[in-house]
């Protein structure tokens, strides 16, 4: 050992485990040897009684100081806790940032859809105003709009059916836009060509244009119609066919327009066609038209929820519609179409706001979360939340008041299409 191996420590700092070396003669202390490791408090007391203010210690031969180790351990724990708190703060900031980004993307997507829907509503009102005086202008303008929708649907891959607010317009202008959007999505799902989709879109958008020739009181069918009023209402189909000819619409579009109230069991009008006598576009248009009229009748109090409308068609009316078309429609819309109010398996309430037409089994919903302001509610993709599912569909009136106010079910159902979205465009995964 060299002098450099040792250090002087205050005699009051002695502890068990220190290896010390006494710098006094053996006659001046009671220990067998002048160098040893302290093993007891009694030895410490004896050393402190020798009158030496300092004693030489050899750290390399001493045991670690338990108190120092405890202090170091406490320091490490405190540092870890501090780092954890800092990480938690950073993670919370990042989560808030990501949530803000998702909400902004979600809002942008909805705004775009509602703007496009509004443009279509205005186009339809313009068509109604001009069709009798400038039919070819109306046809050209409507064809351009429908062509843009067909191009988007074919270019963007998977599409979602998006629920909109009900502020987009009255039934007379909302209905043709709804029917056009859903018909195009169904036509795409059934493998129609771009040309067939264009003709289907034109027929869907203008299928009720003949109502401009009818008195206001009979433009929407009512249960209390007299026989004469119902016959007058039915005339909108033939009047629409005359206008379609004046617009010089393609024959396929004219045919679908003429068949939008025909039913495959022969109970429709005006010509009581059956089965294969209807065109493919006519079968689509007849089904989608009936679905939207069930969801959006002239009297809102009589409206069915989208889930109820789909269930009614399947359970009671399926013989009136083409089987392949109805099956494709149900696959596309899902069991719970957008606008359906549901209860999840964890008992929370939600409203379906979007269904991916290619993967409809688990829709995207907004969940009633009292802890989250409703204007900050993120869409929850049930497909990405395997632990969740839908237990049942509900009538809006059966919701608790707080959930009813939060989810704000629509009195009128408006649809548009958007690109099938993921988290990057504003949705909650779990």
C-alpha positions in Angstrom: 0.0 0.0 0.0 1.2 3.5 -0.7 0.2 6.7 0.9 -1.8 7.6 -2.1 -4.1 4.6 -1.4 -5.3 6.1 1.8 -7.3 9.1 2.9 -7.8 10.9 6.1 -11.3 11.0 7.6 -12.7 12.6 10.7 -13.0 10.2 13.6 -16.6 11.2 13.9 -17.3 9.8 10.4 -16.2 6.2 11.2 -18.6 3.5 10.3 -18.7 -0.3 10.2 -17.0 -1.6 7.1 -14.2 1.0 6.8 -10.7 -0.4 6.6 -8.5 1.8 8.7 -4.8 2.1 9.5 -3.7 3.5 12.9 -0.7 5.8 12.9 0.1 5.2 16.6 2.2 2.5 18.2 0.7 -0.8 19.2 1.0 0.2 22.9 -1.3 3.2 22.3 -4.4 1.2 21.2 -6.0 -2.0 22.4 -6.5 -3.7 19.0 -4.5 -6.8 18.0 -3.3 -5.1 14.8 -2.9 -1.5 13.6 -4.7 -2.1 10.3 -8.2 -3.7 10.2 -11.8 -3.4 8.9 -14.2 -2.0 11.5 -16.8 -4.6 12.4 -18.8 -3.2 15.3 -19.9 0.0 17.0 -17.8 -1.0 20.0 -14.7 -0.7 17.9 -15.8 2.7 16.7 -16.4 3.8 20.3 -12.9 2.6 21.2 -11.3 4.4 18.2 -13.1 7.6 19.0 -11.7 7.4 22.6 -8.1 7.3 21.5 -8.0 11.1 21.2 -7.1 11.1 17.5 -9.1 13.8 15.5 -8.4 11.9 12.2 -7.8 8.4 11.2 -6.3 7.0 8.0 -8.8 5.0 5.8 -8.1 2.8 2.8 -11.2 3.1 0.5 -10.2 0.2 -1.8 -10.4 -2.2 1.1 -13.5 -0.7 2.7 -17.1 -1.8 2.2 -19.4 0.5 0.3 -21.3 3.0 2.4 -24.9 1.8 2.7 -26.2 5.3 3.4 -24.4 6.7 0.4 -25.8 3.9 -1.7 -29.3 4.7 -0.4 -28.8 8.4 -1.1 -27.6 7.5 -4.6 -30.6 5.1 -5.1 -32.9 7.8 -3.9 -31.3 10.2 -6.3 -31.7 7.8 -9.1 -35.4 7.2 -8.3 -36.0 11.0 -8.1 -34.2 11.5 -11.4 -36.3 8.7 -13.0 -39.5 10.2 -11.6 -38.5 13.6 -12.9 -37.7 12.2 -16.3 -41.0 10.3 -16.3 -42.9 13.4 -15.4 -41.1 15.3 -18.2 -41.8 12.5 -20.6 -45.5 12.5 -19.5 -45.7 16.2 -20.1 -44.1 15.8 -23.6 -46.4 12.9 -24.4 -49.4 14.8 -23.3 -48.3 17.8 -25.5 -47.8 15.4 -28.4 -51.2 13.8 -27.9 -52.8 17.2 -27.8 -51.0 18.2 -31.0 -52.0 14.9 -32.8 -55.6 15.3 -31.6 -55.6 18.9 -32.9 -54.2 17.7 -36.2 -56.8 14.9 -36.4 -59.7 17.2 -35.5 -58.5 19.7 -38.1 -58.3 17.0 -40.8 -61.7 15.6 -39.7 -63.3 19.0 -39.9 -61.7 19.7 -43.3 -63.0 16.5 -44.8 -66.6 17.2 -43.5 -66.5 20.8 -44.7 -65.4 19.6 -48.2 -68.2 17.0 -48.3 -70.8 19.5 -47.2 -69.6 22.1 -49.6 -69.8 19.6 -52.5 -73.3 18.6 -51.4 -74.4 22.2 -51.2 -73.0 22.8 -54.8 -75.1 19.8 -56.0 -78.2 21.1 -54.3 -77.8 24.5 -56.0 -77.2 22.7 -59.3 -80.4 20.8 -58.9 -82.4 24.0 -58.0 -80.9 25.6 -61.1 -81.9 22.6 -63.2 -85.5 22.9 -61.9 -85.6 26.6 -62.8 -84.2 26.1 -66.3 -85.2 22.7 -67.5 -88.4 23.8 -69.3 -86.7 26.7 -71.1 -83.1 25.6 -71.5 -83.1 21.8 -71.3 -79.9 21.2 -73.2 -78.0 23.7 -71.0 -79.3 21.9 -67.9 -78.2 18.5 -69.4 -74.7 19.8 -70.1 -74.3 21.3 -66.6 -75.6 18.2 -64.9 -73.5 15.9 -67.0 -70.3 17.9 -66.0 -71.2 17.6 -62.3 -71.9 13.9 -62.5 -68.8 13.2 -64.6 -66.7 14.8 -61.9 -68.2 12.5 -59.3 -67.7 9.4 -61.4 -64.1 10.4 -62.0 -63.4 10.9 -58.3 -65.1 7.6 -57.4 -63.1 5.7 -59.9 -59.8 7.4 -59.2 -59.7 7.4 -55.4 -60.0 3.7 -54.7 -62.1 2.8 -51.7 -64.8 5.3 -50.8 -66.8 6.0 -47.6 -70.4 7.0 -47.4 -70.3 10.1 -45.1 -73.2 11.4 -43.0 -73.6 15.2 -43.3 -75.4 17.8 -41.3 -79.1 18.4 -42.2 -78.6 22.0 -43.1 -77.9 21.3 -46.8 -81.3 22.0 -48.1 -85.0 21.0 -48.2 -86.2 17.5 -49.2 -86.9 18.5 -52.8 -83.3 19.3 -53.4 -81.6 17.0 -50.9 -83.4 13.9 -52.2 -81.9 13.8 -55.7 -78.4 14.5 -54.4 -78.7 11.7 -51.9 -80.0 9.3 -54.5 -77.3 10.2 -56.9 -74.4 9.7 -54.4 -75.7 6.4 -53.1 -76.6 5.1 -56.6 -73.1 5.9 -57.9 -71.5 4.1 -55.0 -73.7 1.1 -55.5 -73.1 1.1 -59.2 -69.4 1.2 -58.6 -69.7 -1.7 -56.1 -71.6 -3.7 -58.7 -68.9 -3.2 -61.3 -70.5 -0.8 -63.7 -68.3 0.8 -66.4 -67.6 4.6 -66.3 -70.1 5.1 -69.1 -72.8 3.2 -67.2 -72.0 5.1 -64.1 -72.3 8.4 -65.9 -75.8 7.4 -67.2 -76.8 6.1 -63.8 -75.7 9.4 -62.2 -77.7 11.5 -64.7 -80.8 9.4 -64.2 -80.5 9.5 -60.4 -79.9 13.3 -60.3 -82.8 14.0 -62.6 -85.2 11.2 -61.8 -87.8 13.5 -60.1 -87.4 16.4 -62.5 -90.9 15.7 -63.9 -92.3 17.1 -60.6 -91.9 20.6 -61.9 -95.0 19.9 -64.0 -97.1 18.9 -61.0 -99.0 21.1 -58.5 -97.1 21.5 -55.3 -99.6 19.6 -53.2 -98.9 16.3 -55.1 -95.2 16.4 -55.5 -94.6 14.2 -52.5 -96.8 11.2 -51.9 -98.9 11.2 -48.8 -100.9 8.4 -47.1 -104.1 10.4 -47.3 -103.9 11.0 -51.1 -107.1 10.4 -53.0 -107.1 8.1 -56.0 -107.0 11.1 -58.3 -104.1 12.8 -56.4 -102.1 9.6 -56.4 -102.6 9.2 -60.2 -101.5 12.9 -60.6 -98.4 12.2 -58.5 -97.6 9.2 -60.7 -97.5 11.4 -63.7 -94.2 12.9 -62.6 -92.5 9.8 -64.2 -93.9 10.4 -67.7 -93.4 14.1 -67.4 -89.8 13.4 -66.4 -89.4 11.2 -69.5 -90.6 14.0 -71.7 -88.1 16.4 -70.1 -85.3 13.8 -70.5 -86.0 13.6 -74.2 -85.9 17.4 -74.5 -82.6 17.4 -72.7 -81.4 14.6 -75.1 -80.1 12.4 -72.3 -78.6 9.1 -73.3 -81.2 6.4 -73.8 -79.8 4.4 -70.9 -80.3 7.4 -68.6 -83.8 7.9 -69.9 -84.7 4.3 -69.4 -83.6 4.3 -65.8 -85.5 7.6 -65.1 -88.6 6.0 -66.5 -88.1 2.9 -64.2 -87.4 4.5 -60.9 -90.8 3.6 -59.4 -90.9 0.1 -61.1 -90.6 -2.9 -58.8 -89.4 -6.4 -59.8 -92.6 -8.0 -58.6 -94.7 -6.0 -61.0 -96.3 -3.8 -58.3 -94.6 -0.6 -59.4 -95.6 2.1 -61.9 -96.1 3.4 -64.5 -95.9 0.2 -66.6 -95.7 -2.6 -63.9 -92.5 -4.1 -65.2 -91.2 -7.3 -63.7 -87.8 -8.8 -63.0 -85.4 -8.7 -66.0 -87.6 -6.3 -67.9 -86.0 -3.5 -65.7 -82.5 -2.2 -66.6 -79.6 -2.6 -64.2 -79.6 1.2 -63.6 -83.3 1.1 -63.1 -83.1 -1.6 -60.5 -80.4 0.4 -58.6 -82.4 3.7 -58.9 -85.7 2.1 -57.7 -84.0 0.6 -54.6 -82.0 3.7 -53.6 -85.0 6.0 -54.2 -87.2 3.9 -51.9 -84.5 3.8 -49.2 -84.0 7.6 -49.2 -87.8 8.2 -49.1 -88.1 5.9 -46.0 -85.3 7.9 -44.3 -86.5 11.3 -45.5 -90.3 11.3 -46.0 -92.2 14.5 -46.6 -93.2 14.4 -42.9 -90.1 14.1 -40.8 -92.1 12.5 -37.9 -92.6 9.5 -40.1 -88.9 9.0 -40.9 -87.3 5.7 -40.2 -83.7 5.5 -39.0 -81.3 4.3 -41.7 -81.0 0.9 -39.9 -84.8 0.6 -39.7 -85.2 1.5 -43.4 -82.6 -1.1 -44.4 -84.2 -3.7 -42.1 -87.7 -3.0 -43.4 -86.6 -3.3 -47.1 -84.9 -6.6 -46.3 -87.6 -8.1 -44.1 -90.7 -6.9 -45.8 -90.0 -5.5 -49.3 -87.2 -7.6 -50.7 -89.4 -9.3 -53.2 -90.0 -5.9 -54.8 -86.3 -5.4 -55.6 -83.7 -7.2 -57.6 -82.0 -9.7 -55.3 -78.4 -9.1 -56.5 -78.9 -5.4 -56.3 -80.4 -5.6 -52.8 -77.6 -7.8 -51.6 -74.9 -5.5 -53.0 -76.7 -2.5 -51.3 -76.8 -4.2 -47.9 -73.1 -5.1 -48.2 -72.2 -1.6 -49.2 -74.3 0.2 -46.5 -73.5 -2.2 -43.7 -76.0 -3.3 -41.1 -75.8 0.1 -39.6 -75.8 2.8 -42.4 -74.6 6.3 -41.7 -77.1 8.1 -39.5 -77.9 5.1 -37.4 -78.0 5.6 -33.6 -76.4 2.7 -31.8 -75.3 1.3 -28.5 -71.9 -0.2 -28.3 -71.1 -3.4 -26.4 -69.6 -1.3 -23.6 -73.0 0.4 -23.2 -71.9 3.7 -24.6 -74.1 5.5 -27.2 -72.8 6.5 -30.6 -73.9 7.7 -34.1 -72.6 6.1 -37.3 -71.1 8.8 -39.4 -69.2 6.9 -42.1 -69.2 3.5 -43.7 -66.4 2.2 -45.9 -68.3 0.8 -48.8 -65.6 -1.9 -49.3 -65.4 -2.9 -45.6 -68.8 -2.1 -44.1 -69.0 -4.5 -41.1 -67.5 -2.1 -38.6 -68.4 1.5 -39.4 -66.9 4.7 -38.1 -68.8 6.4 -35.2 -68.8 9.3 -32.9 -69.2 8.1 -29.3 -70.9 10.0 -26.5 -68.0 10.9 -24.2 -69.2 13.4 -21.5 -65.5 14.2 -20.7 -64.8 15.4 -24.2 -66.6 18.5 -25.6 -68.8 17.4 -28.5 -67.1 19.8 -30.9 -63.8 18.0 -30.1 -65.2 14.5 -30.5 -63.0 12.3 -32.8 -64.4 9.7 -35.1 -63.8 6.2 -33.8 -63.1 3.5 -36.4 -64.6 0.3 -35.0 -62.6 -1.8 -37.5 -59.5 -0.6 -35.7 -61.0 -1.2 -32.2 -61.5 -5.0 -32.2 -62.6 -4.9 -28.5 -65.6 -2.8 -29.5 -68.7 -3.6 -31.5 -72.3 -2.5 -31.9 -74.9 -4.2 -29.6 -78.1 -2.7 -31.1 -79.7 0.1 -33.0 -81.8 2.7 -31.2 -84.4 5.2 -32.1 -83.0 8.7 -31.3 -85.9 9.3 -28.9 -84.7 6.5 -26.7 -81.4 8.1 -26.0 -80.7 9.8 -22.6 -81.0 13.6 -22.9 -77.3 14.1 -22.6 -76.5 11.6 -25.3 -79.2 13.0 -27.5 -77.8 16.5 -27.3 -74.2 15.3 -27.8 -74.8 13.1 -30.8 -77.5 15.3 -32.4 -79.2 12.6 -34.6 -80.3 14.1 -37.9 -84.0 14.6 -38.7 -83.0 14.4 -42.3 -80.3 12.1 -43.6 -77.8 13.6 -46.1 -75.0 11.6 -47.6 -71.9 12.3 -49.6 -68.8 10.3 -50.5 -65.2 10.7 -49.4 -62.0 8.8 -49.7 -61.9 6.0 -47.2 -60.0 7.6 -44.3 -57.4 6.5 -41.8 -55.9 8.1 -38.7 -54.0 10.6 -40.8 -57.3 12.2 -41.9 -58.8 12.5 -38.5 -60.1 9.5 -36.7 -59.6 7.8 -33.3 -58.2 4.2 -33.5 -59.0 2.9 -30.1 
